[in-house]
Amino acid sequence: MRGATTSKTVLRQSKALYKLVASPQNVTRPAAALSASMGCSSHWSFAPRPFHTTPAYLKKGRGKAREEEKAPSNAKEKRAEKGRSNKDTEATADASSSPAASQHPTPSAEDPLDFADVRSRLAKGSESALDALKKLKAGGRFNPDAIGALRVQPDRKEGATYPLRELAQVVPKGGRTISILVHEEAYVKPVMSAIQASRDFNQQPQRDPDNELELVLKMELEKREDVAKRAKAVCHDWRERVRQIRQKRDKLHATWKKDGLIVPDLQKRANTELDKVIKAKIAEIDAAEKDALKAAEGK
């Protein structure tokens, strides 16, 4: 009898549950209806979220890519243009802040016929060439100035090197003999080693028997052919530096015209005036080379 009663009770609960779940107000919350009908405690109930509110979990970076796809095309172009502008600004700042750029005047499109920067660079490039030609006239590698510029390492532990002229006095004694008066005894061996190891001199100075601090060096005359060859090499490098300066200013004129800062006629005039400046410098190099070769023939 008790079993029949239990079966009826279960049947009534099942019918009530079906009606509760099938009712329109409980269509969107079947889990809550089920929990209530089953007599579950509140902490076991759950309310699932609608599908449209579930967040999408994407791989790293994919969300950002989708956002960029949704962004308007003009916004993308603005970001790209801003990036290019920043790069150009940084490059200009680096060029203007470099030590080489600060040594010379800055050219301007407002006055394209002003070649102060070109003349400054030409003068700077001429210094080393004229100095090299001067040393050739004075005896090539074998002259007091060349010996005085030789680097000497007084202390091997420290590793620092100094020009020989700072450690000794170089004095021509007449003819092809040069006297090297060392300031301190500790410098004698380092000076002798530096001269002997030098590719230009490659000889052992002799100690003066009457003075322990004096070294005597016999100079060897260079052949005229060798001196002439070295003079031509110096002038060739000098011309190459001039050509590089010319090319750099030519490119600047072209950039100004491309950016609309100068008109084509003004660019043509600037190129013509620049050509005059370069030709004058080339003529100066030709004269210096001719003079050096003439001096080499007289040796």
Buried (B, 14 or more C-beta within 10 A) or exposed (E): EEEEEEEEEEEEEEEEBEEBBEEEEBEEBEBBBBBBBEEEEEEEEEEEEEEEEEEEEEEEEEEEEEEEEEEEEEEEEEEEEEEEEEEEEEEEEEEEEEEEEEEBEEBEBEEBEBBEBBBBBBEBBBEEBBEBBEBBBEBBBBBBEBBBEBEBEBEEEEEEBBEBBEBBBBEEEEEEEBBBEBEEEEBBEBBBBBBEEBEEBEEEBEBBEEEEBBBBBEBBEBEBEBBBEBBBEBBEEBBEBBEEBBEEBBEBBEEBBEEEBBEEEBBEBBBEBBEEBBEEBBEBBEEBBEEBBEBBEEB
